[in-house]
Amino acid sequence: MTRTITVGLDGSRESRAAAEWAAREARLLGLPLKLVHVWEPVPDPIAQAPLLGAETHRHWTWRSEMGVPPAEGWERIPREAAEGLRLRHLGVDVTTEQLSGRPSEVLAGAAKDAELLVLGSRGLSGIGGFLAGSVGLAVVAHAERPVVLVRAGEQAADEHEMDPVGIPSAATPFRPVVLGFDIESPDEEVIEFAFAAAARRRTSLRVVHGWNPPPYYAYGLSADLELHGALARRETTALTEMLRPWRAKYPDVEVTEESHYGTPGNHLVDASREASLVVVGRRVRRSPFGAHIGPVTHAVLHHSAAPVAVVPHH
């Protein structure tokens, strides 16, 4: 069964930007694109609200009870989006699927058969389409396949270098792919994803590692420059050694390594300003307290200037 590039669509600006990004990625990967449009039945308190008016109340209540989506806009949003994508991205096979239920659960389920799930985002702190805020975070936390978050307003040219006179252009080379690397628990799935993304974009890979000293060093570190230097060299050496086999596997990908003192999330957000894509990992945890994203990935999702790929791993 051929995997698809699947995108969640709700008609918002951010989901339309996600669909455009997904179509470009589908072309790079040579895979079909699937638009998933989710209708969420109106909760009872809303369906019963008198402010909706009698006619609207009857319409929503009946359709919610029957499990039927509202006719207006239900078919139009994915149909029109698919038609536009086919015109703008010739050769990409675009299909649509319409589902009902809780968006976070439906989209996380849709990711199981996808190569990638692509969602729109206003920064995950805005108010708007269902892909923003808590729903987007819930999908990222539970999806078993990589999820890419794309900002509203993201353009193809944003992922490319400026042209010789400083004008944004999608005809110039891609900006680097940025990989957030954790030398304490490196994961092959995350590293493979980043190298492959850089290879198909024919661009470089910028590996960013942030480190902090062990707690028992912290108090005297600022005054002990020699100790600080020794710790920095240790981290840099470890990073270089861990990347050595990946450089051999992807000899055409130029790799730059950065090992910085300080919070990893801050360094990745800084690097995102000159990136075509930021790749971070999410450890899959089976616990009674539910899924977690992790502080570094959480920070990058909120503040990255570039699309973010979250790759789950064990």
C-alpha positions in Angstrom: 0.0 0.0 0.0 1.4 3.4 -1.0 1.7 5.9 1.8 0.4 9.4 1.2 1.3 12.9 2.3 -1.8 13.6 4.3 -2.9 17.1 5.3 -5.6 18.2 7.7 -7.9 20.8 6.1 -10.4 23.1 7.7 -10.5 26.0 5.3 -8.4 28.3 7.5 -5.3 30.2 6.3 -3.0 28.0 8.2 -4.5 24.8 6.8 -4.3 26.2 3.2 -0.6 27.0 3.8 -0.2 23.4 5.1 -1.8 22.0 2.0 0.5 24.0 -0.3 3.5 22.8 1.7 2.2 19.2 1.6 1.8 19.4 -2.2 5.4 20.6 -2.6 6.6 17.8 -0.4 4.5 15.2 -2.2 6.2 16.2 -5.4 9.7 15.9 -3.8 8.8 12.5 -2.5 6.9 11.3 -5.6 3.9 10.4 -3.4 0.1 11.1 -3.7 -1.5 13.9 -1.6 -4.6 13.3 0.5 -6.7 16.1 1.9 -8.6 15.1 5.1 -11.5 17.3 6.0 -13.0 16.7 9.5 -16.4 17.7 10.6 -16.9 17.8 14.4 -20.5 17.5 15.6 -21.7 20.4 17.7 -21.6 19.7 21.4 -24.9 19.6 23.2 -24.5 22.9 25.1 -23.8 24.7 21.8 -26.6 22.9 19.9 -29.1 24.0 22.7 -27.9 27.6 22.9 -30.9 30.0 22.2 -28.5 32.6 20.7 -28.2 30.4 17.6 -31.9 31.1 16.6 -34.7 28.6 16.2 -33.9 27.6 12.6 -30.2 27.2 13.2 -30.9 25.4 16.4 -33.1 22.8 14.6 -30.5 22.4 11.8 -27.5 21.8 14.0 -29.4 19.7 16.6 -30.9 17.4 14.0 -27.7 16.9 12.1 -25.7 16.4 15.3 -28.2 13.7 16.5 -28.2 12.0 13.1 -24.4 12.2 12.8 -24.8 14.2 9.6 -22.5 17.1 8.7 -23.9 20.5 7.6 -24.3 20.5 3.8 -23.0 24.0 3.2 -19.2 24.0 3.0 -18.9 20.4 3.9 -18.1 19.3 0.3 -17.0 22.6 -1.0 -13.9 23.2 1.1 -11.9 20.0 0.2 -13.3 20.0 -3.4 -12.1 23.5 -4.2 -8.8 23.0 -2.3 -8.1 19.9 -4.4 -8.9 21.6 -7.6 -6.6 24.5 -6.9 -3.8 22.2 -5.8 -4.0 20.2 -9.0 -3.7 23.3 -11.0 -0.7 24.7 -9.1 1.1 21.4 -8.6 0.9 19.6 -11.9 1.5 15.9 -11.7 0.6 15.5 -8.0 -2.2 13.0 -7.4 -4.6 14.8 -5.1 -7.5 13.0 -3.4 -9.9 14.0 -0.6 -11.4 12.2 2.4 -14.2 13.6 4.6 -14.5 12.2 8.1 -16.4 13.2 11.3 -15.4 13.0 14.9 -13.0 14.8 17.3 -10.4 16.4 15.0 -7.4 15.4 17.2 -8.4 11.7 17.3 -9.4 11.6 13.6 -6.2 13.2 12.4 -4.0 11.1 14.6 -5.7 8.1 13.2 -5.2 9.3 9.6 -1.5 9.6 10.3 -1.1 5.9 10.7 -1.3 5.2 7.0 0.6 8.4 6.0 4.2 9.0 5.2 3.7 12.4 6.8 0.8 14.2 8.4 0.8 18.0 7.7 -1.1 20.4 9.8 -1.5 24.2 9.8 -0.5 26.3 12.8 -0.8 29.9 13.9 2.0 29.3 16.4 -0.1 26.9 18.5 -1.1 29.8 20.7 -3.6 31.5 18.5 -7.4 31.2 18.3 -8.9 30.0 15.1 -9.1 26.9 13.0 -9.2 23.5 14.7 -5.6 22.8 13.8 -4.3 25.6 16.1 -3.7 25.3 19.8 -4.6 22.3 21.8 -5.8 20.1 18.9 -2.5 20.5 17.0 -0.5 19.7 20.1 -2.8 16.7 20.8 -2.2 15.3 17.3 1.6 15.8 17.6 1.6 14.0 21.0 -0.4 11.0 19.8 0.5 10.5 16.1 2.6 7.4 15.3 4.0 9.0 12.1 6.0 12.2 11.6 3.9 15.4 11.8 4.8 18.6 10.1 3.4 21.9 11.4 3.2 24.8 8.9 2.6 28.4 9.8 -0.2 30.5 8.3 1.2 32.6 5.4 4.1 30.2 4.7 5.3 30.6 1.1 7.5 28.4 -1.1 10.0 31.2 -1.4 10.3 31.3 2.4 12.2 28.0 2.3 14.7 29.2 -0.3 17.7 31.5 -0.3 17.2 35.0 -1.5 18.1 35.6 -5.2 21.2 37.6 -6.1 19.5 40.9 -5.6 17.8 40.0 -2.4 14.3 39.1 -3.6 12.5 36.0 -2.3 12.4 33.3 -4.9 11.4 29.6 -5.0 13.9 29.1 -7.9 17.0 29.5 -5.7 18.5 26.7 -3.6 16.7 25.5 -0.4 17.8 26.9 2.9 19.4 24.3 5.2 17.4 21.7 7.1 18.0 22.1 10.8 18.2 19.0 13.1 17.8 19.2 16.8 20.3 16.6 18.1 20.4 15.1 21.6 23.6 13.3 22.2 22.2 11.7 25.4 19.6 9.8 23.5 20.1 10.0 19.7 17.5 8.2 17.6 18.1 6.8 14.2 14.6 7.6 12.9 14.9 11.3 13.7 18.4 11.5 12.2 17.4 9.6 9.1 14.4 11.8 8.5 16.6 15.0 8.7 19.3 13.6 6.4 16.7 12.4 3.9 14.9 15.7 3.9 18.1 17.6 3.2 19.1 15.1 0.5 15.8 15.5 -1.5 16.1 19.3 -1.2 19.7 19.1 -2.3 20.7 21.3 0.6 22.9 21.2 3.7 22.0 19.9 7.1 22.7 22.0 10.1 22.9 19.9 13.3 22.2 21.9 16.4 23.0 20.5 19.9 22.5 22.4 23.1 24.0 21.4 26.4 24.1 22.3 30.0 26.7 21.2 32.6 25.8 18.6 35.2 24.2 20.2 38.3 27.3 19.6 40.4 29.3 21.8 38.0 26.8 24.6 37.6 27.8 26.8 40.6 31.5 27.1 39.7 31.3 27.0 35.9 31.1 30.7 35.2 34.3 31.3 37.0 36.1 28.2 35.7 36.8 28.9 32.0 39.1 25.9 31.7 36.3 23.5 33.0 33.8 25.1 30.6 36.2 24.6 27.7 36.7 21.0 28.6 33.0 20.3 28.8 32.4 22.1 25.4 35.1 20.0 23.7 33.6 16.8 25.1 30.2 17.7 23.7 31.6 18.7 20.3 33.6 15.5 20.1 30.7 13.4 21.0 28.5 15.1 18.4 31.1 14.6 15.6 31.5 10.9 16.4 27.8 10.2 16.4 27.4 11.9 13.0 30.3 10.1 11.4 28.3 7.1 10.1 25.5 9.4 8.8 28.0 11.5 6.9 29.2 8.3 5.2 25.6 7.2 4.4 24.7 10.6 2.9 28.0 11.8 1.3 26.2 14.3 -0.9 24.7 16.1 2.1 27.0 18.9 3.5 26.8 18.8 7.3 27.6 21.6 9.7 27.7 20.8 13.4 26.9 23.3 16.2 27.3 22.5 19.9 26.2 25.4 22.1 26.1 26.0 25.8 22.5 26.7 26.9 18.9 25.7 26.3 18.6 23.6 23.1 15.1 25.0 22.3 16.4 28.5 22.2 19.3 27.6 19.8 16.9 25.7 17.5 14.5 28.6 17.4 17.4 30.9 16.4 18.5 28.5 13.7 14.9 28.2 12.3 15.1 31.8 11.0 17.4 30.6 8.3 16.0 27.1 7.7 13.7 25.4 5.2 12.6 22.8 7.8 13.4 22.1 11.5 13.4 18.5 12.5 12.9 17.4 16.2 12.1 14.2 17.9 9.3 13.1 20.3 9.9 10.1 22.5 6.8 7.8 22.5 5.9 7.0 26.1 3.3 4.5 27.1 2.3 5.8 30.5 -0.9 6.2 32.5 -0.3 9.9 32.4 -0.8 10.2 28.7 1.5 11.3 25.9 4.1 14.0 26.2 5.8 16.2 23.6 8.9 17.3 25.6 10.1 20.8 26.5 12.5 21.3 23.6 10.0 20.2 20.9 7.2 22.1 22.7 9.3 25.3 22.6 10.2 24.8 18.9 6.6 24.2 17.9 5.6 27.5 19.5 8.4 29.7 18.2 10.0 28.3 15.1 10.0 30.6 12.1 10.2 27.6 9.7 8.0 24.5 9.3 8.6 21.9 12.0 8.7 18.1 11.6 8.1 16.2 14.8 9.4 12.6 14.4 8.1 10.1 17.0 10.6 7.5 18.2 11.0 4.9 21.0 
